[in-house]
Amino acid sequence: MRFIHMADIHLGASPDSGKPWSHQRGQEIWDSFRKVIETAGRQRTDLLLIAGDLFHRQPLKRELKEVNELFASIPDTRVVMIAGNHDYVKGESAYPRFPWAPNVTGLWEGTCGKVSFPEIQTQVYGLSYRRREIDPEAYRNLRADGEPGFSILMMHGDEAHLPLSPRQVKDMGFSYLALGHIHKPGQPGERAVYPGALEPTDKNDLGPHGYVKGIYEDGRLSLTFVPAACREYVPLEIQVNRETTGYGLARLVEQETRKRGGQNLYKITLRGLREPGLAFSPGPLEEVCNLADFRDETRPDYDMEQLRRQYAGSLVGDYLERFRDCESPVEEEALFEGLQALMEAGA
């Protein structure tokens, strides 16, 4: 039995609001989702699992029509969904009332439901959020009912949302836990997997994103993470020195980001010692890369001996004498922070 497990697609999101690429990112989320559906059909996948937050908020009917048409294009693939904390099933939600294609099953109730597929000897259990927070009792006494075959439990949440110990999860007796809510891929248990978000939706969603492909055969389960995102958020540290100029920094950033992929989104941190009086601005960097975040953690490269002579007998001079023999990183940090404040205050 072949299956695809994804979660946290967040259709309708526009990551990095206000950035030049925000609208494009919203379309890229739809594009990546469509490509996974096409892959499922092309590879004759038996089962497609969506473990919550297909949408970033309550879906519109026209959006459900788009999604349903994609699902209908792979009629031999069984699609099973639950709603997460973003697209939870509230009173007027269109999820339960929508006329889904015959190959689509939504487990929309707030108590655990089950759908069986005897032809592939698989059962899928799951429940949906009915409000923004899950009922912590919802999974307390849940167990697989012992039907032969491959049993899957779909769960959306982290430790705060699903207060279950690893032992409790193991004792539930399921063959596989298809998890959602955590945007970074991970495997908290032997057969418990977070595929992560299909596309990164926040600058802290670092690293590759995609979905999990699984094969269950003769009691053996093999899992593969498949990268599928159009872009990644990439942290990048740039070392500067006294000779670094604003123009030189922009050229260096352009070179480094091109090597790592010009389409990616960059969180840039500057480190090192810079020319005193020079301030680096994010503006020139925005012209050479997709700058998602900028932090200048550089320090002025002061000539301490010259400053001691120049400010002898003043508050600045006394401060420098106090830290003349500093050795620890903490003392060095205090020296630079204090000196910077005194220089800016004109002490």
N, C-alpha and C positions, 0 to 999 in steps of 0.2 A: 504494500500500500504506500503510495507516494503522496506526501502532503506538503503544503506551504503554510507557514505560520508567520503572520505579520500582525502588527499592532501600531497604534499611535500614528496613524497616517495624517490626521489633522487636516483633512480637506477643508478648504475655506480659510485657512490661516494665511496671514501675510507677514511672515517673519521680518524682523528688523524694520519696523514701521519708521518711515521717514528717510530710509536709505534709498539710493537710486535703484537698487535691485529688488526692493520689497515686492512690488507687483509681480515681477518676473518669478520670484520665489514661489508665490502663490500658485502660478501656473505650473511651475516645475513639480510641485507636489502632486498635482493632478497627472502630469505626464509620467512621473515615476510609478504612480499607482496603476495607470493604464498599462504600462510596460510589464508590470508584474502579472496582471491579468492575462495579457497576451502570452507571457511565458508559461503560465499555468496551462493555457490551452494548447500551446505548441508542444509542451512536454507531457501532455495527457495526464496531468496531475489529478489524483483521485479526490483530494480534499483540500479546500482552502479555508484557513482559520483566520478570523480577524478578531483579536482579543481586546476590543474596546478602542474608543476614540477614533473611529473612522473619520468623524468630522470634528472640527475644532470647536463647534458650538452646535446648537440645534439645527439640523439640516432642513433646507427648504425642499419643497416637493419637486421642483425642477432639478435640484441637485440629486435627489434620490432617483429620479428618472435616468439621469446620466449614469449613475453608478449601476443601476439595475440593468441598463442596456449592456454595460460591460460584462456583468455577470451572465447575462443571457447569451453572450457571445461564446461562452465556454460551457455549453449545456451538459457536457459529460463530467464536469468538475462540480462536486458538491460544495457549496459555500455555507459556512456557519459563522454567525456573528453574535457578539454581545455589545452592549453599549457601555461606555466608560464614564468617567466623571465629567468629561467635557460635553459629550453628546448624550447625556443621561435621558432616560425615558420619563418625561414628565407628562402631566395630564393631556396637553395638546400635541404631544410629540407625534410626528408622522410615521415614525418607525413601525409601530404595530399595525397601523391601518393601511400601509402602502401595499399595493398588489405586486408582490415580489415574483420574480421568475420562478418556475417550478424547481430549479436546482438550488434555491436560496432558502435557508432556515435562519430565523432570528430567534434567539433565546432571550426574549424581552422582559420576562417576568423578574420580580425582585427575589423570588425563591428559585432554587436550582431546578432547571429543567433538563431534559435529555432528548436527544434524537439518535436513533439507531440506523445504521446502514449495513444490513446483513450481507449485501453483495460484496462488501469489502471488509466484513467482520470488524466493524469499528463503531464505537459509541462516543458521542460527544456530549459532555455535561457543561452547564454554565448558567450564569444569571447576570442580569444587567443592573446597572445603577438606576435607581428610581428617583434619586436626588443627588446632590453633589457629593455626598458622603455615603459610602456603602454601610449597610447594617453590619456591625462587627459580629453579630451572631449568625449571619447568613451561612457561613461555612463550618460552623462549630461541629456539628455531628454528621457532616457529609461523608459518605463512603460510596465507592463504586459498588454497584449492585451484584457483581459477580457474573454478569453476562459474558460468555466467552468472546475473546477477541481483544482488540486494541482499544483501551478506554482512555479518553482524553478529558481533562478538566480545564476549562477556560476560566482564567481569573484575571481581574484587572485591579492592580493596586500594589503598594509596597508594604513594608512592615507596619506603617502607621494605619494603612487602610485595611490590611488583612492581618490581624494580630494572631498569626498561627506560627507555632514553633516548627522548626525543620522536622522534628519527630512527628508532630501532628500531621504534617503534610505527607510524610512517608507512610503513615498508618492509614491514610485514606484509601490506598490500594489502587491508585490510577496508574496507567502505563506511561502517561505523559502529562505534564502541566504546561499548558500554553498560556504564558503570562503576558501581561501588558501593563503600561503605565510608566515604567522606567524607560527613559529615552536612550539609554546606553545599552548595547547588547551585553548580556550576562547570563550566567548559569548558576543560580544559587543552590541548585541540587542536581543530583545525577541525571534526572529526567525532568527537571524544571528549568524552563528557559524563557528569558526575556529577549525577543529579537531586537528590541530597541525601536526607536522611531524610524519610519521608512526614509524620511528626509529630516535632517536637523532643523529644528524650528527656533532655536535660541542659541545665542553666541556661546553658551556654556555646554552645548551639545557637541563636544569635541569627538574627533575620530570618525571611523567609517560607520555608515548607516545602511540598513537594508532589511533583509528578511531571513528566515530560517527555512531551509529545505530539509525534509525528513523522509527517510525510507524505513518502513517497518516490514520485516520479512522473517518468517520462521522464528519469531520471538526475539529477534535482534533489531535494535534501533540504531540507525546512523543519522547524524545531524551535521549539516553544513551551513555556515553563515555565508550569505550571498550579498556582497556589497551592491547597492542599487541606487544610491543617491547621486544627484547631479553634481552636488558640491559638498565640501566639508568646511567646517570652521577649523582653522589651523592656527595654533599658537606659534608665534615667531619672535624670538629674542634677537635683538640687534645690538651688537657691541659698538660703542662709539668711543672716541678719544678726543684729545685736545685739538687735533687737526680736522675733525669731522665738521663739515659745514652743512647747512640746511640743504643745499643743492646736492652735495655728495651723499647725504643720507637718503634723499629721494631716489637717487640712482641706485644705491645699494639695495634699498627695499624693492625697487622694480626688478632688479636682477634676481634677488632671493625668492620673490613670490612667483616669478615666471618659472623658476626651477621646480617649484612645488605645485604648480598648476594655477594659471592665471584666472581660472573660473572660480577658484576657492575664495573663502571669506576669511580675512586675517585679523587675529588679535595680536597686535604688535606691542612689545615691551622694549623700551630702550634702557640699556644699562651701560655703565662705564663712567668715565670722567670727561666732562665737556669743557670747552672754553668758557671761563667765567663771563657772565653777562649774556651768553647766548641762550636763547630759548627755542626749543624745537616745537614746531606747530604740526598738527595732524593734516592741515590743509593740503600741502604739497604731496603728502602720502596718499591722500584720497584720489589724487589725479593719476597715480601709477598702479593702484591696486584696489581691491574691494576691502576697504578698511572697516571692519566691524567694531573694533575696540582699539584704543590707543592709551598707553601708559608710559609716561616719561619718568623713569626711576634713576636718571643720571644725576651726577653731582658736579658742581663746579670744580675744576682742577686748580685749586688755589696754590700759590707758592707760599707755604706757611711761614718760612723764615723771612721772606720779604714782608709779609703781613705783620709779623711780630715786630719788626723794625719800624714799619710805617705807623703802627698803632700802639707803640710802647707807651705805657702810662694811661691808656684809655680802657674803657670797658671791654672792647674787642681784644686789646692786648692782654689784659688780665685773663680773659676767657681762654685765649690761646695758650697762655702759660699754664693754666690749670690742666690742660689736656696735652701738654708737651710730650709726656711719656706714655700716652695711651697705647695699648696693645690689643685689647679685646675688640671684637667686632661691635659689641654693644657701645663701648666707649667711642669708637670711631664714628659710629652712627650718630651718637649724641654730639660729637664735635661738629660734624658737617651740618646737622640740623640746626644746632644753636648758632653756629657761625653764619649760616644763611639768613637766619632770622635777624641777627644783629646787623648784618650788612644791609639788608633790605630796610631796616629801621633807621639806618644812618647813625648807629651808636658810636 
